Amino acid sequence: MEEFIKKMENEALIKSKYKEKLKSLLDDAKKESKGDYRIGVLPNLIADMFEFAEHNERGDQDTFENQAMYWGLQYYVTRKVEKVIPRFMALYNYCVDKDYNLDNSFHFGSGDRYVSFIPCKDKQVLYFTNQNIKFVCVMDGGRFHIRQVYDDLFARENADYGFYTLGSYGTIDCLREGLKKDNGLEIAISNLLGKYSRWSDCVKGNEYPSRIDLKNMIECDFGTKSRAFTYGDGRDEGYVISFSSIGGKCDLSDYNNSQYIFNDLLGACEKVPQRYLTAIERDVKLDNLLDLI
């Protein structure tokens, strides 16, 4: 244990020392770049860092084998997630107090942006929707998850199950009959590969669904019985971010998608009265104090 503590202290010292040096070098580059720093200079400097940190035992520098690059991105996103968790909890408490539930969502921004809380034992869950995407944020003890939510194709009222020019069916029964026709195979293929791939595939007989709907998540209490949370990694299409306080690092699947979703989360958090965040910060300080006793 003593050796481990010394190792961690040494790592902390190195990180602090070279962080200041790196910041100083970037500040100098920014001063000398004359306005093209953000677009032209900084991205290339970061690319240079990736190459300098490259670990390639084969000596073939044309391959992508720089794990440090991905780990660095993980740590960067982790820092953002750690900062947003108290604000998420403040938003959750605000939604509960105002009774912003699935039938009475909180409208917080343009583009039909709404958020509501979903009651769940031992977890804090917020459900977000906008014109382009639906997702949930789940606080589960020391774990924080963000998952995309897919609509249930077969639960819609007045549905029109159209498949391009291959046919259009108003009810499930009509759709089943349509699949029996001569072009049934083509219709099934268009369902799998076409525009309906954005719908949930949580249907009876599919043992390993990868696009999970809200009903499935609620029935499974947003726990590991739902495929959305079984693995805690990118094995399902709706995976966005998972963070664990143990280890202090999060995984993410698609950086651009994560950034888009994160902006929505932050946009809702900004609408919460400051007193809610102050209460969360006070509770965190109290917990830290109790840990020292």
N, C-alpha and C positions, 0 to 999 in steps of 0.2 A: 504494500500500500504506500509506503514511504517513497519507493522508487516511482510509482505511478504519479504521486503528487508532484514530485520534482520534475517529471516529464511534462506534466500539464503546465506547471509554472514556467518552464523553459519555453514551451510553445507560446504561451501568452506573452512572454517577454519579446520573443521574435516577432510575433504578429504586430504587437504595438509599435516596435521599433521601425519595422519596414513599412507599416501602414503610413506612418508620418512621412517617411522618405518618398513613398509612392505618391502621396497627396501633394507633396512639395514639387515633385517632377511634373505632375499633371497640371498643377497651377502655373508653373513656368511655361509649359507648352501652350496653355490657354492664352497667356499674355502675348506670346509670340505669334499666334496663329492668325490674328487680324480678322476674326469673324467667322472663319471656316472650321473652327475647332470641333463643334458638335457633329457636323456632317462628314467632314473630310479627315480631320486629324485624329480625334479620339477613337473612332471605330478601328482605324488602322493601328493605333498604338495597342488597343486591346487584342487585335489579331496578332501583333508581334509578341505580346505576352503569352498568348496561347502557344505560339511556336517555340518560344523560349522554354516553356514548361512541358514541352512534348516529351513523352516517355515512350520511345519506340525501340524495342529491343532488336527488331529486324533491320533497323537502319533505313527503312523505306519511308521517307517523309511525305509520300503522296497519299498515305492512308489516314483515316480518321481514328486515331487511337489515343486521343488525349483525354483521359478520364478526368484530369484536373480541371479541364474546361467545364465539363458537366457538373462536377462537384462544386466548382465555384458558383455556377448558376444556381445550384441547390441552396447553397449558403446565402446567396443574395436574396432569393425568394423567401427563404426561412426567416430572415430578418424582417421582411415585410409582413409575413404572417404573424410573427410574434408581436409586432406592434399593433396589428389590427384586431387581435383577439379581445383585448379589453373593450375596444370600441364595438365589436360584435356583441359582446355581452351587454353593453349599455343599450344597444339597439334592440336586443332580444327583450330586455326588461321593459323598455319603452313600449314595444309592441304588445307585451302581455298586459301592462297597465292600461293601455288604450284599447285592449281587446281587438287588436288587428289580427284576425284569424282568416281562415280560407274563405269565409263568407263576407269578410269585411276588411279587405286588404288596405295597407297604407300606400297611397300614391305619392311617390317621392321624386319623380322626375319625368322629363319628356320621353316620348317613345313608349308610352304606356308602361312605365316602370312601377312595379308594385312589389311589396314585401309583406309577408304575414308569418306569424309564428304557428308552429304545429305542436300541440301537446305531445310529450313523449317522456316516459319514465326514465329518470337519471340522465337525460340528454337535453340539450338546448338546440332547437331546430328552427331555422328560418328558411322560408321558401320564397324565391325571387322569380319574377317573370318580367319579360319585356317583349317587344315585337319580334325579337330574333331568337331568344333562348330562354329556357327555364332551368333553374338550378337550386340546390339546397346547400346550406351550410350547417354542419352538425358539430357541436361541441360535445365530446364524449369523454369526460374526465380530462386526462392529459392529452387527448387526441382531438385534432380538428380536421374535418373533411369537407371538401367541396366536390359535389357531383352534379353533372348535368342530368336533368330530368326529361324523359321522353314521354310524349303524349300516348295514351292508349288509343290506338286506331279504332278499336271495336267498341269503345265506350261512348263515342260521340253521338249526339242526337242529330237527326237529319243528315246523316253522313252520306257522302257521295264517293263511293269507292271506285274512282276512275283510274284507269291504267293507260295513260297516253291515248292512242287511237285504238287500243285493243278492246275497249269495252268500258261501260260505266254502269255501276250497280248501286242501287239505293239502299239495300239492306244486306245483312250478312247472308241470309238465305239465298238471295239473288246472286251474291258473289260466289257462294258455294256451287250453285248451279252453273254459273258462268265458267268456273274452272273445269267443269266436266266437258265443255264443248271442244271443238276441234283445235281451237287456239288456246286451250287451257294451260299448256306448258309455257307458251310465250307469256301469258298473263302472269303465271307464277314467277317466271324469271324476271319480268319487269318489276314485280313486287319486291324481289330480293335485291335487285341491282339498281332499281330506279329511284324515283323520288320518295317512295315509301320507306326507304332505309332510315329516314329521320324519325320514324315512329318506333315505339317500344316493341321489342320482340319477346316480351314476357307472356308467352302463350303456352297453354297446356301441351305437353309433349316436347317442349324445348328445354332440355336439362341444363343447358349452359347459356342463358340469355346474356347479351352484352349491352343491350340498350334498355335501361330499367325505368319503369314508370313510377309515379308517385304512390299509386295504390300499393304496389309491391313493397316499397320502402316503408310505408306506414304500417302495413300488416306485419312486417318484420321488425318493427320498432327501431328502424334505422340502424339495425345491428348486422352481424355477420351472416345471419340467415338470408339476407338479401344479397344477391350477387354484386350489387353496387358497393358493398362493404366487406365482402368475403375475404378478399386478398389485401386490400389497402394499397394496391398498386395499379399500374396501367393496363390490366388485363381486360377491362371492359371499356367500351367506347365512351362512356360518360365520365370516366375518371378525369378529374382536373387537378386536385391537390390533396395530399394527405400529409399532416404534420403530427409528430409525436414529440412531447416534451422530453421523453427518454431518448437520448441521442442527439436531440436538438437539430434535426435536419429533416427537410421535407422532400418528397418526390413530386414531380410534376410531369404531365404528359406533353402538353402543347403550350409553349410559352405565350404565344399570341392570344390563344383562347383564354389562358389563365389571366393574362393582363386585362382582357376585355371584361371578364367576369369580376375581377378584383375591382375594377373601376366602378361597376354597379354597386358592389358591396360598400365601397367607400362613399359613394354618392348617397346611399341611404343613411350611413353612419353620420354624415355631416348634418342631417336634418334632426338629429336627436338633441334635446336640450342638454347643456353642459353638465347639469346636476347629476344626470345619469352616469356620465363618465367619471365624474368626481367620486361618486359612491363606489364604483367599481375599483378605482385606483386606491381608495381608502381601504377597501376590503383586502386588496392585494397586499398593501403595506402591513395590515394587521396579520394576515396569514404568514408573511415573511417574519414578522416579529415573533409570532407564536412558535415558528420553527426553530428559533434561536433559544427559546426557553427550555 
